[in-house]
Every structure is written in structure tokens, then in C-alpha cells.
Amino acid sequence: FVPDPVAIPWALSFRPSERGPGAMASVDVAVVGNGMFGALVDRCGRFVWCCMDTFDGDPVFNCLLNNNSDKTGFYDVLLEDFERAEQHYVGTSAVLVTTLHSSHGDSVEIRDFAPRFMHFDRIFRPFQLMRTVRRLQGDPRISVRIRPTFQYNSTDGYQTRGSAHVRFCGPSHTWRATTNTSIRHILEELPFLVKPSEPVYIIFGSDESFANSLHDITAEFEGKTVNYWRQWCCSLCLPVEFQEVLVRAAMTIGIMQSEECGGLVSSLTVGLPLGPFGGCTRDTRVCRLLDEALSLPVLRDVGLFDVCRKYLVFAKEICFQQEKPQHTYNTWGSTQERKREWAPYLAGYRGRGEVHTGGPLLGQTLGDPENAAGSAGGGGVSSSSRSHPHRAGGLGDGGQGGGQENNGNIESQTDEWHSRTVVYGLLVVTLAHAFFDIRLSQELCTPKLYEKLETYGMHACDGFEQMSQKYRAFSVSREAAGGSSGSTAGAPKRPPCGASFFDDDHSFLLWEDVQAPGWETSQQAGGIRREGTEGSAETERPSVHSLSSILCWAAADRLRRIAAHFLRDSSRAEYWQRRAVKMHEEICRYAWSGQRGAFTTYWGGDIVGPSLLRLAEIGFISSEDARFRGTVRAFEQDASLFAVCLTSSDGSPMPAGDPERLAQLGEKAVLGASSACFMTNTLLWYCEALRSTGSVAESRRLLEALVACSTHRGILTEAVDLRSAELWGNAPSLTALLSLLRVAPRLSRSWREV
């Protein structure tokens, strides 16, 4: 089941009503930041989330994940007799303006921004939030509430004051609020009139004093910040249509690029559920090497060359680190992980379940007892019920090394192959761009880098051959035993790690040992049950994830192009050409299902997942190829298996992802679901697939419906409910923003048509 594209705009036309302070929390938020930190502001001007010291640090404002508490963890301005609010950004800048109106005709304007501008020969980006409150009309009385917390809301710390500032002191950090209004008004949150000739200035951030006038500093910093972002936007290559959407999405990506390492932060929040009955999501405040690596052409096309260049530097740094490459790094580009911890003093988004921070980075052993959490108060949290072995050596390194257990366990070997080969292929695909750009080749491209990429390509291709050999051997044994080589009998009881990376398996996003109230533990993704692991390795078919194998092909294909263009070495180009052709043939043989008329998520399988919507973008087949069209049509039939949350008409959770149980409920029940949440990134990839296969009108209608879900069009979260148009999941979602930059310009009219 997938909603008919014609009906989706109707389903998404719902707009939530205006909400005042204290109302139900929402991830329909605005983003303020400067590349060093990020903050989320709700539609009434309340800071509901902010990690000041770093993207993945302790959130000084956190009420978004504390049931929208009106007690602690926020920073807002209350207008007496508040009635409604309006919010917008100042033109093509990151300065946010919120206007509050009272029922008596009084109104104030709140301007928020994080300074970012050129100072001397570098970018000035302090740990500061600057807020200005101006009277617009009437006699508005406001009260300012600044209630930071520390250690994930476990303590409020203590306060000290000066003549024009308040210091908020915690166990490891001290923050300062400097203002031109009475400090007593701030400390006791007393209401006061906003004077027409004297706006209220508040600078919250590092514990540093200001020697100059707050009026002069704020005006200067705001002017320079607006000019910086306006000049930044001048480099964008905008199409005729969707300009506002693309500017906001591109600017949000710029804010989320870590200035510490050049990586792109996946989101600013942690633990937000993907739907009404969604479980606790993992800490996504990390830099990944997944869909981001496939989006460099998109960044170039839109004009984000500097973002692209910094990301390539980040990718090259990964190649030269002593540790083996992995899919996920922290926000300063290191493999050093933060211990997984339960935040017991955060009630969760709308009070739904627990919040866990940190945890093993993807590519490390998730089942390691050392990675199990201890709570902030010392209480332990059970480790994940599903272990992902990511050991050194094994098939991911061309079969070199690996322990006895790894060699003897087909499940561990499969996980190792998928986890390593995906990152090897993505690194080659990513850094290949530098070899074709004269502006980058002198800075990034060296013979040593090419040797690194060739090593990764060898590992990927050798691992491909070993898994292909195992798959062929299994098929032969099945045929000898009288079974069908294409039968689903003997299929693995759970998907391998690689299935998690591109929305084929949502367990990658969740802590599986933490379930939301009312959710069933038999939830399944991709049509493969996860709760059962019975069955021996001798009877299970080696699980080869199609997109993982295609990334092996992509590594060989890009190395062929580099050898021919950059090295001018025809022998190396021919070598990689032979390996790429051989892999292409095998993938087309084993990943293709004649019965479905489509490529399937796993070799020999019968389910078509979201990852296969990327085939044309990677260049494996053309979007005009009938096989790609068939794959898109088959995905539409299987789409209900990849819903992250389905809710029946009586409000109870449905078995999202379980084909057998969904079939028992019947198509009518599935179509009548009161809540149908899908990954926003999946829907945008589907938009692009529709466009590239000729269904332009349907693609446009779906895109317009998706961007209409957010107040600030161009800021999207991880998931969206196709029934209520409500946003869910961590915010903002980097992969959704990149997909938005991919499809929107391609759907726009050309400038030649103006």
C-alpha cells in the first residue's frame, strides 16, 4: 500500500492550528545556529532545544524532549493576554523574527540569531544567541523566562548576578545572559512594559563580558550576520520555482555543517519518535557517510561548492585516520564514542518513552557490553537485543583477518561484509568528485589518496566476490536438494546491517531494547522478522543486500573513471572496467526478480525497498530503463512494509512492516489507517523516482504536499504522517533536506522558459 500520489496532497492539506505556550510540543520548528551549535525555536519564540557548546553536547534548553515542560529547560518571552503568533526569517538570512499579538491589540517583535560573519581572515561564530524584543504597537507587557538546565535536565545549577548579567552555573558549564533591562526582571520573571524607544537586548551564551553597548553590539552583529547569509545565498543556483524552499533547506544544511570537521550533522535532536507509537530513536547528532555521500552532485548543482569542498576534506581525513573507515563519526570527526546513557529526567517527546543519548557509533559493535548504558544517576540500561558484529578483518577487508567466530558464522560474515563494503564504496564515490574538479584536485588529490581509494575498491570487490560465491553455492545446494534457487525458503531471519542504512530497515534508527508504550515487539521492517533467529547457517541463504553490492560496483566504476581521466592510465582503467562489468552482470542476474519485474532488496528476494529508488542516481541503470520503471512500480506495491508507524481507526498500533499480519487485517484496514508515518527521505526519493520515470505531475503534487507540512517551508524532520500532515522524528533531518535539494530544482521550470 502507498497512498495514490493524486490523493496525497489532500491528505497533507491539513494545517495544525496556532498553539500558544504550554500547548502540545511540536517538531514544526525554526532553526537558529552558526555551524558551531544549533537551536530549535517553536512558533511562539520559545527555545525548546539548544546544545550550546557543541552539536552533540548537553542541551541547555530541552523542554522539547521533556513533554514540553513549562517548568524548566526553555527560554521564552511571554506576552500578557497572548492571542496569536507569526514567524518568518528575514529575507535570505538566518535571522528569525517572531511577532506576538495580544487580545488587546498589543504586539512585540522578537529577533533571534546566532552571529556568523567574516572577521579579519576567518569566520566569527561565537557560542551566543542574540535576542532583541521591540514594541510594535500598544502597551505590551512581557516577562522573560530563561530556565536552562544541566546534565540532561538532572539539575538546574545555581545563579549568580552582576549589575547587567546573570550567570547560570552548572557542574561543567557556565552560561551568561547579559541584558539592558533590569536583572530583577530576569531573575524573578517579573512582567514589565516594553518601551518604544528602548528595545530589550539579551545575549545568552559563553560566560564572557561585553565592554560595549548592547545596542551597538547587537545591531552590528545582526547587520553583519544578515549580510553574510545574503552573500552566501548569492552563490546558490536557484531554479525558477521553489526558491524559498531551497534557500531555507540550503541554509539549514549550512548551519548543520560542523565547523570542527566539515562533516554534516544528521540532526540537532535525539530520541524523538518516528510516529505516535514509535520507539526511542538513537542519538543522530553525528556525522554520517551514507546518503550524504551520494548527494555531492546535488550540492554542486545548487551552488553549495564550499559545503561540498569541506565535506570532501572530511572524507579525505577519514581515509588517512589510523582506524578503519566507518559510517558514523562524532561531530568533530573522531571515532571516539560517547557512552550510551539514559536521561531519566527527560520525559520524552510528549511524554512518550525514554530518551537515550550517546551510544556506539555505527560501524562499532552495538552489542558490546561496554557500550551498554548507565543512567545519569548510575542506573544501567540493557544493551541492544540485536547485536551487530563489526569486527576488524573479515570479508569487509577482502577476506583478510577475522576471528574464528567470524569465519564460522554466516550471520557475522554477512554483517561484516555489508557494514564495511558500504563505507568503502561510499568513500570512493565521494572522493571521485575531487579528481574531476580543477579547483579541488590540487588541494585534495594526491597519488597517496588514489592508492587509498584503490585499496578500498579492492576490499569492496573482493568482498563482493566472496559473498557472490557463497550465494551461488547456496543456490546450487538448494537446487540439488530439489528446492528453487529463487525461493524465499532459507531466507535469513533478520536483515543484515547494510539493510539499515538506506531506510530498508528502520532498526538502524531505533534502540530496539526500548519500546514505546503500546508498541509491539514483533514490529518488522522490510518483510523480514527480527524477533526470531532460529535456524542454522547451513540452511540460511546468504543475505546479499542489493544496494550494498551496487556500491561495490560503483567503487570499481568510479576508479575506472579516475584512472582514465586523472591518471591517464589505460591499463588501470581497463582493469577496473572488467571488474565493474562482471559485478554489474552478477547483480542484474541475482538481484532481478522476473516475477516482480523489478530489482529486489536482497538477492533472490521478492520485496522492493526504498534503497532501490537510488539505482538511477548512482548510475547503475538509467531512469529511462524499463527495469527501473518496474522497480518503482513494485516499490509502490510494497510501500506499506516500510511505514515507520501505522495506527488503526480505533487508535491502536498496527503491525507496520509485517506483510503477513497486514494481509490478515486486509487492504481496507490498511487504507483506513488513521495514522500512516513514512520516512520523509523515502518519500522524497520516491518523488525523484516519479519525476525521472515521467510522472512529473504526481511528483510535483507530492513534493508540494510535503513542504507544506512545515511552517518554514524547507525545514523537514525524519518522518511525516500522511494522514494528519504532522511531522515526527528528529529535527531537522539532513537526509530529507538533501533529497529536497535533489528533486525540487529538477521539477522546476527552466530559466529558458521565463
ZITA-V421919 format. One record per pair of residues at least 4 apart in sequence whose C-alpha atoms are under 6 Angstrom apart, sorted by the first residue. I is the first residue (numbers start at 1). J is the second residue. Records with the same first field share a line. If there is no record, write none. Layout:
BEGIN
I = J + J
END
This chain:
BEGIN
1 = 637 + 639 + 640
2 = 636 + 639
5 = 698
9 = 13 + 705
11 = 723
12 = 705 + 725
14 = 725
19 = 23
25 = 68
28 = 710
29 = 41 + 42
30 = 40 + 41
31 = 39 + 40
32 = 38 + 39
33 = 37 + 38 + 114 + 255
34 = 114 + 116 + 255
35 = 255 + 256 + 257 + 258 + 259
37 = 52 + 54 + 55
39 = 49 + 50
40 = 47 + 48 + 49
41 = 45 + 46 + 47 + 48
42 = 46
44 = 85
45 = 98
46 = 75 + 76
47 = 74 + 75
48 = 61 + 62 + 63 + 64 + 74
49 = 61 + 62
50 = 59 + 60 + 61
51 = 55 + 57 + 58 + 59 + 60
56 = 285
58 = 151
60 = 148 + 149 + 150
61 = 73 + 74 + 148
62 = 73
63 = 68 + 69 + 73 + 74
64 = 68
65 = 348 + 349
66 = 346 + 347 + 348
67 = 347 + 348 + 349 + 350 + 351
72 = 147
73 = 147 + 148 + 149
74 = 147
75 = 145 + 146
76 = 145
77 = 143 + 144
78 = 142 + 143
79 = 141 + 142
80 = 141
81 = 102 + 103
82 = 101 + 102
83 = 101 + 102 + 103
84 = 101
85 = 99 + 100
86 = 98 + 99
87 = 97 + 98
88 = 97
89 = 95 + 96 + 97
90 = 95
92 = 230
93 = 226 + 229 + 230
95 = 112 + 113
96 = 111 + 112
97 = 110 + 111
98 = 109 + 110
99 = 108 + 109
100 = 107 + 108
101 = 106 + 107
102 = 106
106 = 137 + 138 + 139 + 140
107 = 136 + 137
108 = 134 + 135 + 136
109 = 133 + 134
110 = 132 + 133
111 = 131 + 132
112 = 130 + 131
113 = 129 + 130
114 = 128 + 129
115 = 125 + 225
116 = 124 + 125 + 225
117 = 123 + 124 + 224 + 225 + 228
118 = 122 + 123 + 124
119 = 123 + 124
127 = 205 + 206
128 = 204 + 205
129 = 203 + 204
130 = 203
131 = 201 + 202
132 = 200 + 201
133 = 199 + 200
134 = 199
135 = 194 + 196
140 = 193
141 = 191 + 192 + 193
142 = 191 + 192
143 = 189 + 190 + 191
144 = 189
145 = 189
149 = 153 + 155 + 156
150 = 155 + 170
153 = 345
154 = 345
157 = 169 + 170
158 = 168 + 169
159 = 167 + 168 + 169
160 = 166 + 167
161 = 165 + 166 + 167
164 = 178 + 179
165 = 177 + 178
166 = 176 + 177
167 = 175 + 176
168 = 174 + 175
169 = 174
170 = 174
175 = 205 + 206 + 207
176 = 204 + 205 + 206 + 207
177 = 203 + 204
178 = 202 + 203
179 = 201 + 202
180 = 201
184 = 188
185 = 189 + 190
214 = 218
215 = 219
216 = 220
217 = 221
218 = 222
221 = 225
224 = 228
235 = 303
236 = 302 + 303
237 = 302 + 303
239 = 745
240 = 749
241 = 748
245 = 713 + 714
246 = 250
247 = 251
248 = 714
249 = 714 + 715 + 737
256 = 264 + 265
257 = 263 + 264
258 = 262 + 263
260 = 332
261 = 332 + 333
262 = 310 + 311 + 314
263 = 287 + 311 + 314
264 = 287
265 = 285 + 286 + 287
266 = 284 + 285 + 286 + 287 + 734
267 = 284 + 285 + 731 + 732 + 733
268 = 285
269 = 730 + 731
270 = 283 + 284
271 = 280 + 281 + 282 + 355
272 = 349 + 729 + 730
273 = 278 + 279 + 280 + 281 + 729
274 = 278 + 719 + 728 + 729
275 = 645 + 728
277 = 519
279 = 515 + 516
280 = 510 + 511
281 = 509 + 510 + 511
282 = 509 + 510 + 511
283 = 357 + 358
286 = 329 + 330 + 331
287 = 328 + 329 + 330 + 331
288 = 327 + 328
289 = 293 + 327
293 = 430
298 = 742
299 = 304
300 = 304 + 305
326 = 363
327 = 362 + 363 + 423
328 = 361 + 362
329 = 333 + 334 + 335
330 = 334
337 = 360
338 = 358 + 359
339 = 358 + 359 + 371
340 = 357 + 358 + 359 + 373
341 = 356 + 357 + 373 + 374 + 375
342 = 356 + 375
343 = 355 + 356
347 = 351
348 = 352 + 353 + 354 + 355
353 = 516
360 = 366
363 = 390
364 = 390
365 = 388 + 389 + 390
366 = 387 + 388
367 = 387
372 = 383
373 = 380 + 381
374 = 378 + 379 + 380 + 381
375 = 379 + 380
384 = 512 + 513
385 = 513
389 = 412
390 = 416
393 = 397 + 400 + 401 + 402
394 = 399 + 400 + 401 + 402
395 = 399 + 417 + 463
396 = 416 + 417 + 420 + 421 + 463
397 = 459
398 = 459 + 462 + 463
406 = 412 + 413
410 = 537
415 = 419 + 496 + 497
417 = 421
418 = 498
419 = 498
421 = 460
422 = 548
424 = 456
425 = 551 + 552 + 555
426 = 430
428 = 432 + 453 + 555
434 = 440 + 441
435 = 441
437 = 441
440 = 444
441 = 445
457 = 555
458 = 462
459 = 463
460 = 552
461 = 552
464 = 468
471 = 542
475 = 485
478 = 483 + 485
479 = 483 + 484 + 485
486 = 604
490 = 539 + 540 + 541
491 = 540 + 541
492 = 540
493 = 529 + 533
494 = 528 + 529 + 530
499 = 504 + 505
500 = 504 + 505 + 508
502 = 611
504 = 526 + 609 + 610
505 = 525 + 526
523 = 655
524 = 529 + 657 + 658
525 = 657
526 = 641
527 = 657 + 658 + 659
544 = 602 + 603
545 = 602
546 = 601 + 602
553 = 580 + 583
556 = 576 + 580
557 = 580
560 = 573 + 576 + 577
562 = 566
563 = 567 + 568 + 569 + 572 + 573
564 = 568 + 569 + 570 + 573
587 = 591
588 = 592
590 = 603 + 604
591 = 599 + 600 + 603
592 = 598 + 599
593 = 597 + 598 + 599
597 = 630
598 = 630 + 631
599 = 631
600 = 605 + 606 + 607 + 608
601 = 607 + 608 + 609
608 = 635
615 = 620
616 = 620 + 621 + 622 + 623
623 = 692
635 = 639
641 = 657
642 = 657
643 = 656 + 677 + 678
644 = 677 + 678
645 = 656 + 676 + 677
646 = 654 + 656 + 675 + 676
647 = 651 + 652 + 653 + 654 + 673 + 674 + 675
648 = 652 + 673 + 674
649 = 673 + 674
659 = 663
665 = 669
675 = 723
676 = 721 + 722
677 = 720 + 721
678 = 719 + 720
679 = 718 + 719
680 = 718 + 719 + 720 + 736
681 = 736
684 = 739
687 = 699
688 = 743
690 = 695 + 699
691 = 695 + 696 + 699
707 = 713
709 = 725
716 = 732 + 733
717 = 729 + 730 + 731 + 732 + 733
718 = 729 + 730 + 733
719 = 728 + 729
720 = 726 + 727 + 728
721 = 725 + 726
740 = 744
END
